[in-house]
Amino acid sequence: MGDARLWAFEQNYHADHMNAAIHCSPVKFSPLTFRLCDELFEAWPDDEDITSEMGEVRSHQGKYDLDMGR
């Protein structure tokens, strides 16, 4: 898949990792990153594996409160 949703997801994924590194804390994904991941997952072709980044974000779902101010 090569559309703007994937590029936006990848940008947010890496920004969340960068922010965690700046604060020397574990990564917590933003609500936007989760939403983009969900959108991609719903549209992902059945015959293709999701990306490792999507797998990581999905593994975080429900593990912490979302910061809606982000």
C-alpha positions, 0 to 999 in steps of 0.5 A: 500500500502506498498512499498518504495514510501510510505516509502520515502513519509512518511520520506519526509513528516515528515522531512518537518514538522521537518524543519518547527518546527526547523525554527518556521515557517509553513510547506512548503512541498518540491518538492520531497514530492509533487512528491512522493505524486503525484506518490502514488496518481496515483497508489493508489487503488480506493477502499482505502482512501488516508492517512491523510498525503497525504491529507495534502500534496495535500491540499498544492498544488499550495499554494506557490512557490516551493523551487527547491533548496531543 
